[in-house]
Amino acid sequence: MLLTAGDFDHRVRYLNIRNTLLTLFELNCVPVINENDTVSVAEIRFGDNDHLAALVTNLIPAPLLVLLTVVDGLYDRDPAEPGAQLLRTVEDVDERVLQTASQGRSELGSGGMKSKLKAARLVTLAGGCVIVANGRQPGILQAILAGEPVGTLFLPRGGILRARQRWIAWAAQPRGKIIVDAGAREAVEKRGRSLLPIGIVRVVGNFNKGDVVAIVDTEGREFARGLTNYAAADLRKICGLRSDRVAEIVGPDHYEEAIHRDNLVVTT
């Protein structure tokens, strides 16, 4: 299967990929997946196969992603340094863990350890597990499936996200940004609330109702994504307003929420 980033961005094509994969599994086929380099352009490339693998894992969804490389797993420092220790388990792929990865790329494949850690973060945030192991070790897949302690195991973070939530959070490309104040960020990220117009500071981009947008704080840090109830032009008219004022601006057929909680996913 040759895929492009646009296949994941478009909701119908995204579901078609999923249906095709599940049908192949029912037919006892093993699909071999790669990026369709003949039609991909720089602006819409996956970047590396680790990222593509993470997107496919979240698409199915699969409980485990195995990434094979030329070292035994993630080390606490450059594995070439004396005394470097293999990390058997990683609970959270945070900035500290990302900094332990070598900046270099492996001699095989399209990405180094940092790209594998970013892929691991996508999968574990969605509720899956990831193992990074040495692909040069004979029988490595059999050892992993047998539960042997090989490689580095990355544990899931939080609950398992639904397939639709995974598409919103990581597969679809945001069409714009909604910048919110600190109170709105806390309500969305910590208290599980919808995003209301009163918490919006600024709207960036030109998007339509139903598009996926990124939600960022005033420092420019993205922490969530969601399907907007308003086009950008309408949202600019009501940002910062209380819910009782929204009807005065956009009419009686309005939404109280800029993004409803059911269509919103925290990505931090």
TIGU-935558 format. One record per residue: x, y, z of N, C-alpha, C, CB in turn. Coordinates in steps of 0.05 Angstrom, whole numbers, padded with zeros to 5 digits, always signed. Each point is the difference from the previous one (the first is absolute). Glycine has a CB too. Layout:
N
XYZXYZXYZXYZ ...
% end
This chain:
268
+00017-00024+00000-00017+00024+00000+00018+00025+00000-00037-00025+00025 +00033+00042-00045+00015+00025-00002-00019+00023+00009+00030-00018-00038 -00023+00032+00060-00017+00020+00012+00013+00027-00001-00020-00035+00030 +00003+00056-00028+00010+00027+00002-00012+00013+00025+00005+00004-00050 +00007+00018+00059-00011+00014+00023-00028+00010-00006+00046+00015+00013 -00053-00009-00038-00027+00008-00007-00020-00022+00005+00019+00030-00033 -00011-00056+00031-00018-00022+00006-00009+00000+00029+00022-00027-00037 -00004+00035+00054-00007+00001+00029-00015+00025+00007+00041-00027+00010 -00036+00049-00025-00013+00025+00005-00030-00001-00007+00043+00023-00008 -00050-00036-00014-00027-00001-00010-00015-00022+00015+00014+00017-00046 -00036-00010+00059-00014-00019+00018-00009-00025-00015-00015+00039+00028 +00003-00036-00052-00010-00024-00014+00023-00018-00009-00040+00027-00015 +00061-00015+00004+00023-00016-00008+00013-00013+00024+00008+00031-00039 -00008-00018+00061+00011-00011+00025-00015-00025+00008+00014+00045+00015 -00041-00044-00017-00016-00024+00007+00003-00021-00021-00032+00029+00023 +00037-00022-00048+00004-00020-00021+00026-00016+00005-00024+00030-00032 +00045-00015+00041+00025-00014+00007-00005-00021+00022+00027+00041-00012 -00042-00032+00033-00006-00018+00022-00015-00025-00009-00001+00040+00031 -00020-00035-00047-00016-00023-00010+00016-00019-00017-00040+00029+00001 +00058-00018-00017+00017-00017-00017+00019-00017+00017-00002+00035-00036 +00014-00022+00056+00019-00015+00018-00015-00023+00015+00028+00042+00005 -00051-00035+00006-00015-00021+00015-00009-00023-00018-00015+00036+00032 +00008-00029-00057-00008-00021-00019+00024-00018-00007-00036+00030-00018 +00059-00018+00014+00025-00015-00005+00006-00019+00023+00017+00037-00029 -00020-00027+00053+00004-00018+00023-00019-00024+00000+00016+00040+00027 -00041-00034-00034-00020-00022-00001+00008-00021-00021-00036+00032+00015 +00050-00023-00035+00009-00018-00022+00027-00012+00006-00027+00026-00032 +00037-00023+00056+00026-00010+00009+00023+00011-00017-00022-00041+00015 +00019+00066-00023+00021+00014-00015+00016+00018+00019-00028-00002-00043 +00054+00006+00036+00017+00019+00015+00005+00024-00018+00022-00038+00028 -00035+00060-00023+00005+00024-00017+00027+00012+00004-00049+00009+00000 +00063-00002-00021+00025+00015+00001-00006+00029-00008+00028-00042-00010 -00023+00060+00029-00008+00028-00004+00024+00018-00003-00042-00009+00027 +00040+00028-00045+00021+00020-00004-00013+00026-00010+00035-00036-00010 -00019+00057+00011-00010+00026-00010+00001-00001-00031+00016+00024+00041 -00036-00012-00053-00001+00002-00029+00017+00023-00010-00047-00020+00000 +00073+00014-00003+00019+00021-00007-00005+00013-00027+00033-00024+00028 -00046+00010-00046-00004+00010-00027-00019+00024+00000+00009-00045-00018 -00027+00047+00037-00019+00023+00000+00002+00018+00024-00030-00030-00025 +00047+00022+00045+00003+00017+00024+00018+00023-00006-00007-00040+00030 +00001+00063-00018+00017+00024-00003+00009+00008+00028-00024+00015-00042 +00045+00001+00043+00013+00007+00026-00020+00010+00020+00042+00010-00025 -00062+00006+00017-00018+00012+00019-00019-00019+00014+00003+00040-00028 -00007-00064+00016-00019-00019+00011+00012-00028+00003-00038+00027-00020 +00063-00028+00026+00013-00026+00005-00003-00008+00029+00033+00009-00037 -00031-00035+00042+00000-00010+00028+00025+00008+00015-00029-00038-00015 +00051+00040+00001+00025+00007+00012+00018-00024+00003-00022+00036+00024 +00011-00058-00014+00015-00025+00002-00020-00023+00004+00041+00024+00019 -00031-00049-00021-00018-00023+00002-00008-00005+00029+00022-00019-00040 -00007+00029+00059-00009-00003+00028-00026+00015+00005+00048-00004+00014 -00050+00028-00025-00025+00015+00003-00023-00014-00014+00027+00043+00003 -00022-00053-00027-00020-00015-00015-00009-00024+00015+00020+00016-00043 -00001-00030+00055-00007-00024+00016-00018+00007+00024+00044-00021-00014 -00038+00043+00027-00016+00009+00023-00029+00007-00009+00042+00017+00023 -00044-00004-00046-00027+00007-00010-00016-00025-00007+00018+00043-00018 -00005-00063+00006-00014-00025-00007-00008-00015+00026+00026-00003-00044 -00008+00003+00064-00007-00013+00025-00024+00013+00013+00048-00011+00006 -00050+00037-00006-00023+00014+00011-00025-00004-00017+00031+00033+00021 -00027-00036-00047-00022-00003-00018-00015-00026+00005+00024+00027-00034 -00010-00049+00039-00013-00027-00001-00022-00003+00022+00043-00018-00018 -00040+00024+00043+00025+00005+00014+00013-00026+00010-00017+00044+00014 +00043-00044-00012+00015-00024+00010+00010+00005+00028+00014-00011-00048 -00012-00010+00065+00009+00004+00027+00030+00003+00003-00039-00026+00014 +00054+00019-00035+00029+00001+00002+00013+00008-00027-00002-00036+00036 +00021+00054-00035+00017+00007-00022+00028-00008+00006-00030+00039-00013 +00043-00054-00005+00027-00008+00002+00017+00015-00020-00013-00046+00017 +00033+00061-00007+00018+00015-00018+00028-00013+00002-00027+00043+00006 +00037-00052-00028+00026-00014+00000+00021+00019-00010-00022-00044-00008 +00045+00043+00021+00023+00018-00006+00026-00016+00001-00025+00040+00019 +00048-00027-00017+00025-00013-00001+00013-00001+00028+00006+00014-00047 -00020-00005+00068+00009-00002+00027-00021-00015+00016+00027+00043-00003 -00020-00050+00028-00018-00018+00016-00024+00015+00011+00040-00027+00012 -00041+00053-00014-00022+00016+00011+00009+00028+00006-00021-00042+00019 +00007+00055+00000+00006+00027+00009+00020-00001+00023-00045+00017-00016 +00067-00003+00013+00020+00001+00022-00002+00027+00014+00031-00031-00026 -00019+00032+00050-00001+00024+00016+00019+00022-00010-00013-00028+00039 +00030+00020-00059+00018+00019-00013+00008-00013-00027+00018+00019+00044 +00000-00007-00059+00009-00011-00025+00010-00028+00006+00012+00046-00019 -00023-00067+00005+00009-00027+00006+00029-00005-00006-00045-00014-00011 +00058+00031-00004+00029-00003-00005+00017+00009+00024-00009+00007-00048 -00003+00008+00067+00015+00009+00023+00003-00023+00021-00017+00047-00008 +00040-00048+00021+00004-00020+00021-00020+00003+00022+00049-00001-00010 -00060-00021+00020-00018+00000+00022-00029+00006-00007+00037+00014+00027 -00043-00011-00053-00028+00005-00009-00018-00023+00008+00017+00028-00038 -00040-00022+00050-00018-00020+00010-00026-00001-00017+00018+00006+00046 -00026-00031-00053-00025-00004-00015-00024+00005+00019+00023-00033-00031 -00042+00050+00022-00024+00004+00015-00020-00021-00008+00009+00050+00003 -00017-00066+00017-00018-00022-00006-00029+00010-00003+00031-00032+00024 -00039+00052-00008-00027+00009+00001+00000+00031+00001-00016-00042+00022 -00002+00054-00038-00003+00029+00000-00030+00006+00005+00040+00007-00032 -00046+00007+00053-00028+00006+00006-00011+00024-00014+00008-00020+00044 +00008+00039-00052-00009+00025-00012+00021+00011-00019-00029+00010+00040 +00021-00007-00065+00019+00012-00020-00002+00030+00003-00005-00040-00032 +00019+00051+00052+00000+00029+00005+00025+00012-00012-00027-00006+00042 +00031+00032-00038+00023+00014-00012+00026-00011+00011-00028+00041-00005 +00028-00050+00030+00025-00012+00011+00007-00025-00015-00011+00019+00045 -00008-00036-00051+00005-00024-00015+00009+00006-00028-00034-00025+00028 +00021+00044-00041+00008+00008-00027+00028+00009-00002-00047+00012-00009 +00057+00001+00030+00027+00010+00000+00021-00022+00003-00017+00042+00020 +00009-00065-00011+00019-00023+00002+00006-00012-00027-00017-00009+00046 +00000+00014-00066+00003-00012-00026+00023+00013-00015-00048-00012-00001 +00063-00004-00014+00021+00011-00016-00012+00016-00023+00030-00039+00012 -00017+00061-00019-00009+00016-00023+00006-00013-00026+00007+00040+00027 +00011-00060-00028+00007-00012-00025-00021-00019-00010+00047+00004+00013 -00044-00012-00038-00019-00019-00012+00014-00027-00003-00023+00037-00025 +00007-00058+00027+00011-00027-00003+00009-00003-00029-00029-00018+00037 +00047-00001-00041+00010-00005-00027-00020-00013-00018+00046-00003+00019 -00066-00009-00007-00022-00013-00014-00026+00015+00006+00023-00045+00000 -00042+00047-00019-00025+00013+00005+00001+00030-00004-00011-00036+00032 -00011+00049-00027-00003+00029-00006+00001+00017+00025-00026-00013-00040 +00028+00002+00064+00000+00017+00024+00017-00011+00022-00045+00015-00013 +00054+00002+00031+00016-00008+00022-00018-00006+00025+00038+00026-00018 -00025-00027+00041-00014-00006+00025-00021+00021+00007+00040-00025+00016 -00033+00051-00022-00019+00021+00007-00026-00003-00015+00038+00030+00009 -00037-00038-00034-00025-00005-00015-00016-00023+00012+00022+00018-00042 -00008-00038+00052-00014-00023+00013-00013+00009+00026+00032-00032-00021 -00019+00049+00036-00012+00010+00024-00025+00017-00005+00045-00001+00021 -00044+00017-00042-00024+00016-00007-00023-00018-00009+00030+00038-00014 -00023-00059+00000-00021-00020-00008-00011-00014+00025+00023-00006-00045 -00005+00000+00063-00009-00013+00025-00019+00018+00016+00043-00026+00001 -00037+00052-00002-00018+00018+00015-00028+00001-00013+00040+00028+00013 -00042-00029-00039-00026+00000-00013-00016-00024+00008+00020+00025-00039 -00007-00048+00040-00014-00025+00005-00007-00002+00030+00024-00022-00038 -00006+00028+00055-00005-00002+00029-00021+00020+00010+00046-00017+00006 -00047+00041-00018-00021+00019+00008-00027-00010-00008+00033+00037-00006 -00035-00054-00015-00025-00011-00009-00008-00025+00015+00008+00019-00045 +00010-00029+00063-00006-00023+00016+00013-00026-00008-00042+00022+00009 +00061-00020-00028+00014-00024-00009+00027-00003+00012-00025+00003-00042 +00038-00026+00037+00028-00005+00010+00019+00000-00024-00018-00027+00039 +00043+00033-00034+00021+00000-00020+00024-00015+00010-00017+00044-00019 +00030-00060+00002+00025-00012+00007+00020+00008-00022-00022-00039+00024 +00045+00049-00016+00022+00006-00018+00022-00021+00005-00010+00050-00001 +00017-00064-00019+00019-00023+00003+00019-00001-00023-00034-00025+00027 +00053+00006-00025+00022-00003-00020-00010-00019-00022+00035+00008+00036 -00038+00003-00060-00009-00017-00022+00021-00018-00011-00031+00036-00011 +00056-00033+00019+00021-00018-00009+00002-00025+00018+00025+00040-00018 -00039-00041+00040+00001-00023+00018-00018-00022-00012+00009+00030+00041 +00001-00054-00046-00016-00021-00011-00024-00007+00018+00041-00018-00022 -00064+00014+00010-00024-00008+00015-00011+00021+00018+00018-00045-00002 -00013+00071-00004-00008+00021+00018-00030+00003+00002+00042+00024-00011 -00057-00028-00011-00029+00003+00001-00012-00023+00016+00000+00023-00044 +00011-00047+00041-00010-00023+00015+00005+00005+00030+00008-00031-00039 +00015+00042+00046+00007+00006+00028-00020+00020+00012+00048-00011-00009 -00054+00032-00007-00019+00020+00010-00028-00012+00004+00026+00035-00024 -00035-00051+00005-00027-00012+00002-00001-00020+00023-00007+00007-00049 +00030-00019+00056+00001-00018+00022+00002+00014+00027+00022-00033-00030 -00021+00059+00030+00002+00015+00025+00027+00002+00012-00046-00013+00007 +00067+00006-00022+00027+00002+00011+00008+00029+00004+00012-00044-00022 +00005+00049+00042+00008+00028+00006+00022+00010-00019-00012-00008+00048 +00004+00014-00072+00019+00011-00020-00009+00028-00008+00010-00047-00018 +00010+00063+00011-00005+00028-00008-00010+00017+00022-00011-00018-00044 -00001+00041+00036-00012+00019+00019-00030+00001-00004+00043+00027+00000 -00058-00031+00022-00029+00001+00000-00010+00028+00009-00002-00050+00009 -00014+00062-00026-00013+00026+00006-00029-00006+00008+00031+00025-00032 -00038-00016+00056-00027-00006+00011-00020+00020-00009+00021-00021+00039 -00047+00013-00041-00021+00019-00008-00004+00022+00021-00022-00037-00026 +00013+00060+00016-00006+00023+00017-00031+00004+00001+00045+00021-00010 -00057-00026+00033-00029+00005+00002-00016-00022-00014+00009+00049+00001 -00035-00043-00007-00018-00019-00011+00003-00003-00030-00031+00010+00037 +00018-00030-00048+00001-00005-00029-00019+00019-00014+00011-00049+00008 -00001+00064-00027-00017+00019-00015-00015-00015-00022+00033+00037+00010 -00057-00027-00016-00016-00011-00022+00013+00006-00027-00042+00005+00028 +00035-00020-00048+00013+00004-00027-00005+00028-00010-00006-00048-00010 -00018+00059+00015-00006+00027-00010+00017+00021+00015-00047-00015-00010 +00052+00011+00035+00017+00018+00015+00028-00001-00010-00029-00006+00040 +00039-00017-00047+00027-00003-00010+00003+00015-00027+00004-00045+00023 -00025+00044-00039+00001+00014-00026+00001+00030+00005-00026-00037-00022 +00010+00047+00040+00000+00029+00006+00027+00009+00011-00049-00002+00010 +00060-00014+00008+00024+00009+00014+00026-00002-00016-00022-00015+00041 +00025-00005-00059+00026-00004-00012+00000-00005-00030+00013-00018+00043 -00036+00010-00054+00000-00007-00029-00008+00024-00017-00011-00047+00012 -00010+00061-00004-00010+00023-00016+00019+00024+00004-00048-00017+00004 +00052+00032-00025+00016+00024+00001-00016+00024+00009+00030-00019-00036 -00023+00033+00057-00015+00023+00009-00002+00021-00022+00014-00009+00047 -00037+00021-00050-00004+00021-00020+00004+00028+00011-00033-00030-00023 +00038+00032+00049+00004+00025+00012+00006-00003+00030-00029+00022-00034 +00031+00000+00048+00006+00000+00029-00020+00017+00015+00048-00008-00010 -00055-00001+00034-00016+00016+00019+00018+00005+00024-00045-00019-00017 +00051+00044+00023+00016+00007+00023-00018+00006+00023+00037+00018-00030 -00031-00030+00053-00018+00003+00023+00016+00010+00024-00030-00037-00017 +00015+00047+00037+00013+00010+00024+00005-00023+00020-00023+00045-00006 +00036-00038+00028+00008-00021+00020-00024-00014+00012+00041+00027+00010 -00063-00012-00005-00024-00012+00011-00012-00021-00018-00008+00042+00025 +00007-00036-00051-00011-00018-00020+00017-00025-00002-00020+00038-00025 +00047-00034+00026+00017-00024-00002-00004-00018+00024+00034+00027-00025 -00036-00016+00049-00005-00017+00023-00026-00014-00001+00027+00031+00027 -00048-00018-00037-00026-00012-00002+00000-00023-00020-00021+00044+00012 +00035-00041-00034+00001-00021-00021+00018-00022+00009-00010+00034-00035 +00035-00027+00043+00021-00020+00005-00004-00015+00026+00031+00028-00027 -00039-00013+00048-00001-00012+00027-00027-00009+00009+00039+00029+00011 -00060-00014-00020-00027-00006+00010-00019-00012-00020+00007+00038+00030 +00003-00044-00054-00016-00014-00020-00024+00015-00011+00014-00040+00023 -00011+00066-00025-00022+00017-00009+00002+00006-00030-00002+00021+00045 -00020-00012-00057+00000+00010-00027+00014+00027-00001-00043-00025-00010 +00050+00033-00015+00012+00026-00004-00022+00020-00006+00043-00020-00016 -00046+00041+00033-00020+00021-00004+00012+00025-00013-00025-00018+00041 +00009+00033-00055+00010+00024-00013+00013+00020+00020-00035-00006-00034 +00026+00007+00059+00010+00020+00018+00030-00004+00006-00045+00003+00020 +00055-00028-00023+00028-00006+00006+00019+00004-00024-00016-00031+00033 +00005+00039-00056+00016+00002-00024+00012+00028-00002-00029-00034-00024 +00054+00036+00019+00015+00025-00002+00002+00009-00029+00025-00011+00042 -00019-00008-00060+00005+00007-00028-00004-00025-00017+00033+00036+00013 -00041-00031-00038-00004-00021-00020+00020+00004-00023-00049-00004+00012 +00063-00018-00019+00020+00001-00021-00008-00018-00023+00036+00011+00034 -00035-00001-00058-00006-00016-00024-00029+00003-00009+00034-00032+00015 -00040+00020-00038-00027+00001-00011-00010-00029-00003+00010+00043-00025 -00027-00051+00043-00010-00027+00000-00031+00001+00000+00041-00017+00024 -00053-00006-00030-00029-00002-00002-00011-00015+00024+00003+00001-00050 -00028+00001+00054-00014-00016+00021+00006-00030-00005-00036+00036+00005 +00043-00050+00016+00005-00029-00002+00029-00007-00005-00045-00004-00016 +00062+00024+00011+00028-00005-00005+00015-00006+00026-00001+00030-00040 +00023-00044+00038+00017-00005+00024+00018+00025+00003-00001-00051-00007 +00002+00060+00032+00017+00023+00007+00017-00007+00024-00034+00033-00019 +00057-00020+00021+00017-00003+00023-00008+00021+00021+00038-00018-00028 -00036+00010+00053-00006+00018+00023+00026+00005+00014-00048-00017+00005 +00057+00042-00003+00026+00007+00011-00004+00021+00022+00023-00011-00044 -00004+00013+00062-00001+00021+00021+00013+00025-00010+00000-00035+00036 +00001+00055-00020+00011+00026-00008+00030-00001-00005-00036+00023+00025 +00049-00044-00016+00029-00004-00005+00005-00015-00026+00008+00000+00049 -00029-00007-00063+00002-00014-00025+00003-00030+00002+00021+00040-00017 -00026-00052+00041+00003-00029+00005-00027-00014-00005+00036+00009+00033 -00036-00027-00053-00024-00015-00006-00005-00021+00023+00008+00007-00050 -00033-00009+00058-00006-00020+00021-00025-00016-00007+00021+00030+00034 -00035-00023-00055-00024-00015-00008-00007+00006-00029-00017+00002+00048 +00000-00020-00059-00012+00004-00027-00029-00007+00001+00045-00010-00022 -00060+00022+00003-00029-00007+00000-00013+00009-00025+00000+00004+00049 -00025-00012-00052-00017+00007-00023-00016+00025+00008-00003-00048-00016 +00008+00070+00001-00013+00025+00008-00029+00002-00009+00045+00021-00004 -00061-00009+00021-00028+00005-00006-00005+00025-00017-00011-00023+00043 +00032+00039-00047-00002+00025-00014+00022+00002-00021-00022+00021+00040 +00016-00007-00061+00020+00008-00019+00017+00022+00013-00029-00012-00040 +00053+00016+00029+00018+00020+00012-00012+00028+00001+00039-00028-00017 -00052+00036-00005-00012+00027-00001-00021+00004+00022+00008+00000-00050 -00025-00020+00055-00020+00003+00021+00013-00001+00028-00034-00021-00030 +00054+00004+00032+00013-00003+00026+00014+00026+00009+00007-00049-00009 +00004+00063-00011+00013+00026+00006-00020+00020+00012+00034-00009-00037 -00059+00007+00028-00020+00019+00010-00008-00005+00029-00017+00003-00047 +00020-00028+00056-00011-00007+00027+00022-00007+00020-00041-00016-00023 +00067+00016+00015+00021-00007+00018+00000+00020+00024+00027-00022-00038 -00025+00011+00062+00001+00016+00024-00028+00007+00011+00042+00018-00016 -00064-00026+00002-00026+00006+00009-00012-00021+00018-00006+00027-00042 -00012-00019+00060-00015-00019+00016-00020-00014-00018+00006+00028+00042 -00016-00052-00033-00018-00016-00016-00026+00015-00006+00019-00041+00021 -00029+00058-00002-00025+00014-00005+00003+00022-00021-00013-00010+00047 +00038+00018-00053+00004+00020-00020+00004-00012-00028+00021+00029+00035 -00015-00054-00036+00006-00013-00026-00025+00000-00018+00034-00029+00023 -00058+00024-00012-00024-00001-00016-00006+00028-00012-00018-00036+00030 +00026+00057-00017-00004+00027-00011+00016+00004-00025-00010+00017+00046 +00033-00030-00048+00019+00005-00022-00006-00019-00023+00035+00015+00033 -00038-00041-00028-00003-00019-00022-00028-00011-00004+00047-00013+00010 -00066+00022+00007-00028-00008-00004-00008-00023+00018+00004+00016-00047 -00030-00023+00045-00011-00020+00018+00012-00029-00004-00041+00028+00001 +00049-00034-00025+00011-00027-00006+00030+00000+00006-00035-00008-00035 +00041+00014+00060+00028+00001+00008+00008-00023+00018-00002+00050-00003 +00028-00054+00006+00010-00020+00018+00011+00014+00025+00011-00032-00038 -00016+00021+00061+00012+00012+00024+00030-00005+00001-00043-00006+00024 +00051-00017-00035+00028-00007+00000+00014+00006-00027-00011-00036+00034 +00035+00046-00033+00016+00003-00024+00008-00028-00010+00017+00046+00014 -00009-00063+00005+00006-00028-00005-00012-00016+00023+00043+00011-00025 -00060-00030+00018-00013-00016+00021+00020-00021+00010-00045+00007-00021 +00042-00015+00045+00019-00019+00012+00000-00027-00015-00008+00022+00044 -00014-00030-00055-00001-00025-00015+00017+00001-00025-00045-00008+00018 +00051+00032-00028+00016+00003-00024+00028+00012+00006-00043+00005-00026 +00053-00009+00050+00024+00013+00009+00018-00021+00013-00024+00044+00007 +00050-00043-00013+00019-00019+00011+00025+00016+00011-00016-00037-00032 +00023+00032+00057+00024+00011+00012+00024-00015-00010-00026+00015+00041 +00046-00002-00052+00022-00013-00013+00026+00001+00017-00020+00012-00044 +00019+00001+00067+00024+00001+00017+00002-00025+00016-00002+00050+00002 
% end
